[in-house]
């Protein structure tokens, strides 16, 4: 595992943060701007729990946590959760929701590089639906690698750069169905699994698992798929070759 590197570079994209900040107060509205993430939560949680195993007492970092949609259920399962996001209002919403739920979650307004500078380490580092919104994805992956403990895991989820993701993620989701605000995604910033795997390997991580997430319109729900990575996908990596 490579040592944490000191860098003056930032992974924060101010325009991306401003775009999401417009709707930050709406994070826990299941019919609002973040409704697709609420629909994805059951499938995402099934995958995450399977990847982590026993959640209780593990230190878990949720990078780009937003309003805490994943931080909260992991805390309910007994995880020692830290959520970090560059959107100050999203962190305020997350803190207020956790307080109302009487959950002990540390929410921080900042970025992954701040935690690396503070020499923090976690059993689980999650970067869910965030890498496509950061500046310098390669540096971002390195920061994730620097933040995980030697026997821990890093869980990424993002959108693949395929014709299907353009048709469904941009044309359908943003322009036709209006599931998410227009301009939420830039297809050119989507990352192929092979590209993400290479970044992870260059950061000293070993690939452990990769699965897709698909939407079933008849059931109006998302599900994990073992092979179809054409739209959304998860990639799990570890500093240890054996996991």
C-alpha positions in Angstrom: 0.0 0.0 0.0 1.4 3.4 -1.0 1.9 6.0 1.7 -0.5 8.9 1.9 0.8 11.6 -0.4 0.8 15.3 0.5 -0.9 17.3 -2.3 -2.2 20.8 -2.8 -4.6 19.5 -5.5 -8.3 19.4 -4.7 -10.8 16.9 -6.0 -13.7 19.4 -5.4 -15.5 20.7 -8.4 -17.2 23.9 -7.4 -19.7 23.8 -10.2 -20.8 20.3 -9.3 -21.2 21.3 -5.6 -23.2 24.4 -6.6 -25.5 22.2 -8.8 -26.3 19.8 -6.0 -26.5 22.6 -3.4 -29.6 24.0 -5.1 -31.6 21.0 -3.9 -29.7 20.1 -0.7 -32.6 20.9 1.6 -34.6 18.2 -0.3 -32.3 15.2 0.5 -34.8 13.3 2.5 -37.8 14.0 0.3 -38.5 10.6 -1.4 -40.4 12.4 -4.2 -37.9 15.2 -4.7 -34.7 15.8 -6.6 -33.0 12.8 -5.0 -35.9 10.4 -5.5 -33.7 8.1 -7.8 -31.2 7.7 -5.0 -34.0 6.7 -2.6 -35.2 4.1 -5.1 -31.6 2.8 -5.3 -31.1 2.6 -1.6 -32.5 -0.9 -1.0 -30.3 -2.4 -3.7 -27.3 -0.4 -2.7 -27.7 -1.5 0.9 -28.0 -5.2 -0.1 -24.7 -4.9 -2.0 -22.9 -2.9 0.7 -23.9 -5.3 3.5 -22.8 -8.3 1.5 -19.4 -6.6 0.7 -18.8 -5.5 4.3 -20.1 -8.6 6.1 -20.5 -7.7 9.8 -21.2 -4.0 9.9 -21.4 -3.6 13.7 -18.4 -1.7 15.2 -16.7 -1.2 11.9 -15.4 2.3 11.1 -17.1 3.4 7.8 -16.4 6.4 5.7 -19.0 7.7 3.3 -17.4 10.1 0.9 -19.9 12.4 -0.8 -22.5 11.4 1.7 -25.0 14.1 0.8 -27.9 14.1 3.2 -26.8 10.7 4.7 -29.0 8.3 2.7 -26.5 5.5 3.2 -24.7 6.7 6.3 -28.0 6.5 8.3 -28.9 2.9 7.6 -25.3 1.8 8.2 -25.3 3.5 11.5 -28.6 1.8 12.4 -26.8 -1.5 11.8 -24.1 -0.6 14.3 -21.4 0.9 12.1 -19.3 3.7 13.4 -20.0 6.0 10.5 -18.3 9.2 9.3 -19.9 11.1 6.4 -18.1 13.8 4.5 -19.4 16.1 1.8 -18.2 19.4 0.2 -21.8 20.7 0.3 -22.2 22.5 3.6 -26.0 22.6 3.4 -26.2 18.8 2.7 -24.1 18.2 5.8 -26.4 20.4 7.9 -29.4 18.3 6.6 -27.5 15.1 7.4 -26.7 16.2 10.9 -30.3 17.3 11.6 -31.7 14.0 10.3 -29.2 11.9 12.4 -30.1 13.9 15.5 -33.8 13.4 14.9 -33.1 9.6 14.5 -30.9 9.7 17.6 -27.9 8.3 15.7 -24.3 9.0 16.5 -22.9 9.8 13.1 -19.9 12.2 12.5 -20.8 14.4 9.5 -18.0 16.6 8.2 -18.1 19.5 5.6 -15.0 18.8 3.6 -13.3 16.5 1.2 -11.3 13.2 1.2 -8.0 15.1 1.0 -8.8 16.7 4.4 -9.1 13.3 6.0 -5.9 12.1 4.4 -4.1 15.2 5.7 -5.4 14.3 9.2 -4.1 10.7 8.8 -7.5 9.1 9.2 -8.0 5.4 8.4 -11.2 3.4 8.1 -12.3 -0.3 7.8 -14.6 0.6 5.0 -14.3 3.5 2.6 -17.3 4.2 0.3 -17.4 6.5 -2.7 -20.9 6.0 -4.0 -22.1 8.0 -7.1 -19.4 10.6 -6.5 -16.3 9.9 -8.7 -18.2 11.1 -11.8 -18.6 14.5 -10.0 -15.0 15.1 -8.8 -12.0 16.8 -10.4 -9.1 14.5 -11.0 -10.6 11.0 -10.5 -7.2 9.4 -10.4 -6.2 11.5 -7.4 -9.6 10.8 -5.8 -9.1 7.0 -6.1 -5.6 7.4 -4.6 -7.1 9.3 -1.6 -9.7 6.5 -1.1 -6.8 4.0 -1.1 -4.9 6.2 1.4 -7.9 6.3 3.8 -8.6 2.5 4.0 -7.0 0.3 6.7 -4.6 -2.5 5.5 -7.3 -5.2 5.9 -10.2 -3.0 4.9 -12.2 -2.5 1.7 -13.1 0.4 -0.7 -16.5 0.4 -2.4 -17.0 2.5 -5.5 -20.3 2.9 -7.4 -20.7 5.0 -10.5 -22.0 5.1 -14.0 -20.4 3.3 -16.9 -19.6 5.3 -20.1 -21.7 3.4 -22.6 -24.4 4.1 -25.2 -26.9 2.7 -22.7 -25.8 5.0 -19.9 -26.2 8.0 -22.3 -29.6 6.9 -23.5 -31.0 6.0 -20.0 -28.9 8.1 -17.7 -28.9 11.4 -19.7 -31.7 11.3 -22.3 -34.3 9.3 -20.3 -33.5 10.2 -16.7 -32.8 13.9 -17.1 -34.7 15.0 -20.3 -37.7 12.7 -20.6 -38.6 11.3 -17.3 -37.0 14.2 -15.4 -36.0 11.9 -12.5 -33.0 14.2 -11.8 -32.4 17.8 -12.6 -31.0 18.6 -16.1 -27.3 18.8 -16.1 -26.8 16.5 -13.1 -24.4 14.3 -15.1 -21.8 14.8 -17.8 -21.6 11.6 -19.8 -18.0 12.4 -20.8 -17.1 12.1 -17.1 -18.6 8.6 -16.7 -15.9 6.0 -16.0 -15.6 2.5 -17.5 -15.1 -0.4 -15.1 -11.7 -1.1 -16.7 -10.6 2.5 -16.2 -11.7 2.5 -12.5 -10.0 -0.8 -12.0 -6.8 0.5 -13.4 -6.9 3.6 -11.2 -7.5 1.4 -8.2 -4.6 -0.9 -9.1 -2.3 2.0 -9.6 -3.2 3.2 -6.1 -2.1 -0.1 -4.6 -5.6 -1.7 -4.4 -6.6 -5.2 -5.6 -9.9 -5.7 -7.3 -12.2 -8.0 -5.3 -15.6 -7.8 -6.9 -17.6 -5.9 -9.6 -21.3 -6.1 -10.2 -23.9 -4.0 -12.0 -27.2 -2.4 -10.8 -30.1 -2.5 -13.2 -33.6 -0.9 -13.1 -36.7 -3.1 -13.5 -39.5 -0.8 -14.9 -42.2 -3.3 -14.3 -41.4 -3.5 -10.5 -40.2 0.1 -10.4 -37.1 -1.0 -8.5 -33.3 -1.4 -8.8 -31.6 -4.8 -8.4 -28.0 -6.0 -8.4 -26.9 -7.9 -11.5 -23.9 -10.2 -11.5 -22.8 -9.3 -15.1 -24.6 -6.3 -16.6 -22.3 -3.4 -15.8 -23.5 -1.3 -18.7 -25.3 1.4 -16.7 -24.6 1.6 -12.9 -21.9 -0.6 -11.3 -20.1 -1.4 -8.1 -16.4 -2.1 -7.8 -14.9 -3.4 -4.5 -11.2 -3.2 -3.9 -8.8 -3.9 -1.0 -5.2 -3.1 -0.1 -4.8 -6.9 0.5 -4.6 -9.3 -2.4 -6.4 -11.9 -0.2 -9.1 -9.5 1.1 
